[in-house]
Amino acid sequence: MEVILLSYNLPELKSEEELLRHSFFTFLVDGISRACSHQLVRHRPASYSQQSQRYVAMRDFPYVIPESLKGVKVKIEDKELTFKELMETIGKFYQKAVEEGVPKEDARFVLPNACTTRIVFTMNGEELVHFLRLRTCSRAQWEIREMAVKILKKLREKCPNLFNKVGPNCYYLGYCTEGEKTCGEPEKVREFFRKL
Ligand SMILES: Cc1cc2nc3c(=O)[nH]c(=O)nc-3n(C[C@H](O)[C@H](O)[C@H](O)COP(=O)(O)OP(=O)(O)OC[C@H]3O[C@@H](n4cnc5c(N)ncnc54)[C@H](O)[C@@H]3O)c2cc1C
């Protein structure tokens, strides 16, 4: 996964609240799974441009393998399949379907959530703080969390005054808001975000 801060603008405003509201940040994220981009685009006060699967050839499509699936073999009927073999089979199916005249926009229906994508998005500072509070938390899924941490690092490099205090709620607010779903390790998490 690659995260690039393409551009940002910070108007000359004194109050932090106004500055967050009127500043804009544009990121390019490449190499995340479609599962992850689907979670990202749920955040509404933002603009998105995503690589299309309608026209891009996907025979050897790149994909993300979660750690938990590495080395896993699943027996289906008489055949044992690894994740990699399953992806290759899907790629072959996709390719043959396209060669037989199925439009790419339909052939892509066989592509998995693991398939990687490239997305550009713009958010104002206020929404980024909201997004980061939710998605840097241990409750967020590992991939979007990894992405959110990279985004936060870039923001801290450029605007430390605005983003050094941002992280999951246990760090940002000083207490956990996740109730029974808490990771139970707020001190460890705070330490991570203090040192980031
Ligand atoms: C740990 C975690 C687990 C999740 N699990 C699921 C799940 O199982 N199923 C699922 O469907 N989703 C799930 N989500 C996604 C979640 O439901 C939201 O879609 C996502 O967090 C984005 O919405 P948001 O309220 O955070 O705000 P954003 O869309 O980021 O908007 C920010 C804020 O702007 C305001 N706002 C935005 N749009 C409007 C509007 N139209 N009207 C009024 N106010 C608005 C609200 O105050 C909102 O909180 C999960 C999210 C997290 C972080």
PDBQT file of the ligand as one rigid body, heavy atoms in Angstrom, charges set to zero:
ROOT
HETATM    1  C1  LIG A 201     -15.163  -0.092  13.511  1.00  0.00    +0.000 C 
HETATM    2  C2  LIG A 201     -16.210   0.157  12.461  1.00  0.00    +0.000 A 
HETATM    3  C3  LIG A 201     -17.079  -0.853  12.110  1.00  0.00    +0.000 A 
HETATM    4  C4  LIG A 201     -18.070  -0.644  11.138  1.00  0.00    +0.000 A 
HETATM    5  N1  LIG A 201     -18.921  -1.660  10.819  1.00  0.00    +0.000 NA
HETATM    6  C5  LIG A 201     -19.897  -1.453   9.924  1.00  0.00    +0.000 A 
HETATM    7  C6  LIG A 201     -20.849  -2.475   9.602  1.00  0.00    +0.000 A 
HETATM    8  O1  LIG A 201     -20.802  -3.568  10.141  1.00  0.00    +0.000 OA
HETATM    9  N2  LIG A 201     -21.810  -2.211   8.675  1.00  0.00    +0.000 N 
HETATM   10  C7  LIG A 201     -21.892  -0.990   8.064  1.00  0.00    +0.000 A 
HETATM   11  O2  LIG A 201     -22.789  -0.785   7.224  1.00  0.00    +0.000 OA
HETATM   12  N3  LIG A 201     -21.003  -0.008   8.332  1.00  0.00    +0.000 NA
HETATM   13  C8  LIG A 201     -20.038  -0.202   9.243  1.00  0.00    +0.000 A 
HETATM   14  N4  LIG A 201     -19.151   0.817   9.513  1.00  0.00    +0.000 N 
HETATM   15  C9  LIG A 201     -19.260   2.084   8.790  1.00  0.00    +0.000 C 
HETATM   16  C10 LIG A 201     -20.114   3.103   9.545  1.00  0.00    +0.000 C 
HETATM   17  O3  LIG A 201     -21.432   2.614   9.714  1.00  0.00    +0.000 OA
HETATM   18  C11 LIG A 201     -20.168   4.443   8.776  1.00  0.00    +0.000 C 
HETATM   19  O4  LIG A 201     -20.713   4.241   7.491  1.00  0.00    +0.000 OA
HETATM   20  C12 LIG A 201     -18.817   5.089   8.638  1.00  0.00    +0.000 C 
HETATM   21  O5  LIG A 201     -18.186   5.159   9.887  1.00  0.00    +0.000 OA
HETATM   22  C13 LIG A 201     -18.958   6.500   8.045  1.00  0.00    +0.000 C 
HETATM   23  O6  LIG A 201     -19.986   7.206   8.665  1.00  0.00    +0.000 OA
HETATM   24  P1  LIG A 201     -19.795   8.256   9.850  1.00  0.00    +0.000 P 
HETATM   25  O7  LIG A 201     -21.059   8.439  10.564  1.00  0.00    +0.000 OA
HETATM   26  O8  LIG A 201     -18.607   7.887  10.640  1.00  0.00    +0.000 OA
HETATM   27  O9  LIG A 201     -19.531   9.617   9.199  1.00  0.00    +0.000 OA
HETATM   28  P2  LIG A 201     -18.985  10.237   7.840  1.00  0.00    +0.000 P 
HETATM   29  O10 LIG A 201     -19.715   9.720   6.666  1.00  0.00    +0.000 OA
HETATM   30  O11 LIG A 201     -17.501  10.183   7.836  1.00  0.00    +0.000 OA
HETATM   31  O12 LIG A 201     -19.466  11.702   8.128  1.00  0.00    +0.000 OA
HETATM   32  C14 LIG A 201     -18.925  12.462   9.229  1.00  0.00    +0.000 C 
HETATM   33  C15 LIG A 201     -20.032  13.135   9.977  1.00  0.00    +0.000 C 
HETATM   34  O13 LIG A 201     -20.668  14.057   9.104  1.00  0.00    +0.000 OA
HETATM   35  C16 LIG A 201     -22.062  14.069   9.390  1.00  0.00    +0.000 C 
HETATM   36  N5  LIG A 201     -22.811  13.632   8.205  1.00  0.00    +0.000 N 
HETATM   37  C17 LIG A 201     -22.320  13.062   7.086  1.00  0.00    +0.000 A 
HETATM   38  N6  LIG A 201     -23.273  12.814   6.195  1.00  0.00    +0.000 NA
HETATM   39  C18 LIG A 201     -24.418  13.249   6.753  1.00  0.00    +0.000 A 
HETATM   40  C19 LIG A 201     -25.776  13.266   6.334  1.00  0.00    +0.000 A 
HETATM   41  N7  LIG A 201     -26.161  12.795   5.141  1.00  0.00    +0.000 N 
HETATM   42  N8  LIG A 201     -26.676  13.764   7.173  1.00  0.00    +0.000 NA
HETATM   43  C20 LIG A 201     -26.331  14.252   8.386  1.00  0.00    +0.000 A 
HETATM   44  N9  LIG A 201     -25.066  14.253   8.853  1.00  0.00    +0.000 NA
HETATM   45  C21 LIG A 201     -24.125  13.760   8.042  1.00  0.00    +0.000 A 
HETATM   46  C22 LIG A 201     -22.308  13.142  10.575  1.00  0.00    +0.000 C 
HETATM   47  O14 LIG A 201     -22.197  13.893  11.758  1.00  0.00    +0.000 OA
HETATM   48  C23 LIG A 201     -21.139  12.194  10.472  1.00  0.00    +0.000 C 
HETATM   49  O15 LIG A 201     -20.815  11.568  11.685  1.00  0.00    +0.000 OA
HETATM   50  C24 LIG A 201     -18.165   0.622  10.489  1.00  0.00    +0.000 A 
HETATM   51  C25 LIG A 201     -17.289   1.649  10.850  1.00  0.00    +0.000 A 
HETATM   52  C26 LIG A 201     -16.317   1.435  11.820  1.00  0.00    +0.000 A 
HETATM   53  C27 LIG A 201     -15.371   2.558  12.179  1.00  0.00    +0.000 C 
ENDROOT
TORSDOF 0
